[in-house]
Amino acid sequence: MQYKKMAGTAAVFVYADQHANTPVERQGLIWNDQELQLNTIPESLNRKPSMATNLALEGLESYDPPSHGDLRRVESLDAEFVYVKPIQEWVELAI
């Protein structure tokens, strides 16, 4: 799977070939599963409340710091994101 970083974020990655009607990806760089350390995601994920937008994921750092394996739905993208602690990023996940 290939991923791109969402524009306007420092820590949110989406599938590179989806979300055409959402903000343009930053820099056009592409990351893969290994670079995003998706092999470290625990089998059992910790489902947390949904967020309205991908930008809200980054705001969690100040009031509800995420833990490795936290899973949140982003309503505006109709997608699930998992927090990957080793890289301190949110990555879209197919559930």
N, C-alpha and C positions, 0 to 999 in steps of 0.2 A: 504494500500500500504506500502511496505517496501523499505527503502533506505539505501545506503551505501555511505560513503564519498569517493570521488575520490582520488586516490594516487597522491601525489605531490601537493595537494591543502589543504588549511585550511578551505575553505568555500564553497565547491561545492558538492552537494549530487545528486546522480543518483539513478534510480530504481535499486533495488538489483538484479533483475532477468534479466537485459538487459545489452547490451554493452559488451558482452563477448570478443570482439576483441579489447577492449580499455584497458588502464592501469589497473592493479589490484587494487581493492579497499583496503583501509587502514584498518588494524587491524581486518577486518572481522566483526566488530560491525554492528548491524542493528538498524536503527531508524525507528519510525513510524510517521504518520501524526501529532499526538498530540505532540510528542517530538520536531518536527520541526515547530510547531505552524502554520500549514497550514490553520487552521481555521481563521487566522487573515488576509489572503490575500483578498484584496478588489475585489469586483465583476468586476470593470472596471480596466483593467491593462493598463499600459503605455508602448506601444511597442517602443523599442529602436533599433538601428542598430544591425545587426548580428555581431557575433564574430567568429573568425576562430577556436579557441580551448577553452576548459574549463579553461585553465590557464589564458587566456585573461580576463576572468570575474573578477578575483582577482586583476588584474592590474588596473581596473577601479577606485579603491579606491583613487588613487593618482591624476587622471586627470578628472574623470567624476563620482564623488561619486554617487552610486545608491540610489534610493528612494524606499520605500516600494511599492511593486506592479510593479516595472519595469520588463519588459519581454524582454528577448533576446534569439535569436536563436543561437545555437552553431553548426556551419557547420560540424565540424569533428565528432560530435556525432549524427547529424541529429535530434536534440532535442531542445525543448524550456525550458528555465529556468526563474524562477521568483525570485526576490529578496525579502527575508523575513526580514524586518528590526528588529523585536524583537530579532531575533537570529543572525542577520548580516550574513546570509548565502544565497547562490543561490541553489535553489531546482528545479530538473526536474519537469516539469508540462505537463500533457497530455492536449492538446488543441484540 
